[in-house]
């Protein structure tokens, strides 16, 4: 299992250094050879980063976030430890 953060997910939507490695991880997930999980914060961080990308408008950002949901990545929500 890979735990991905926004720095990996952003590379799925824009060409940056190490985009090829990020896409390789995504492709392994789609082929079923690995699992992906991410903290819920990834949704906010990706939204914010793409919002400031001049190549993305509001609709593009919404589409990118929806595609993260559609991928079926396990989104991990923090919970307090049991007392």
N, C-alpha and C positions, 0 to 999 in steps of 0.2 A: 504494500500500500504506500502511495505517495501522499504526503500532506502538502498541499499547494497553498501558496499565499498569493496576494494580488500581483506581486512582481512576476510570477509565472503566468497567471491568467491574463494579464495585460498583453503579454507576448503572443497570446492566441489571437489578438485583435489588431496588433500593430507590429511592424517590423522593427526590432531592436536587437541589440547584442544578445546572443543566446536564444533568439526566437526558435532556431532549429531544435534546440534541446527541449524547449517547452512544448513544441509541436510533437516531438517524439513521445513525450510523456502522454500528451492528449491522445495520440494515435494508439498507444499501447492500451489506454483505457477503453477506447472505442472497439479495439480488437478483443477486449476481454482478458488481456494478459496482466492487467494490474487494476487495482482499485484506487479511486481518488477520494480524498476528503479535504475539507477546507473549513477554517473557522468562519462563522457567520459574518465577521467583519470584512471578509473578502468582497461581499456585495457592495458595501459602502465605499471601500477603497478603489475598486475597479470603476464604479460609477464616477467617483471624484476624479480619478486620473483621466478617464476618457472625456469627461466634461471639459477639461482644459486642453485636450488634444484638438488642434485646429481642423483636423480631418473628420471630426465627429460632431454631429448636431444632436439635439435632444432625442430625436427618434432613433438615431444610431446607438446612443447610450442605452436606451430602453431595450432595444433589440439585443444588444450584447448581454445585458443582465438576464433577459429572458432566455437567451441561449445557454447561460450558465445553469439556470434552473432546468432547462430541457435536457442538458447533458446527463443529469442524474447523479451528479457529484454529491457525496454525503456532506451536507452542510452541518457543522457541529456548533451547537449553541451551548455556551458555557452554563453550567449549573453549579450551585454552591455544593460543597461537600456535605455529606450527611453528618449530623451532630451526634 
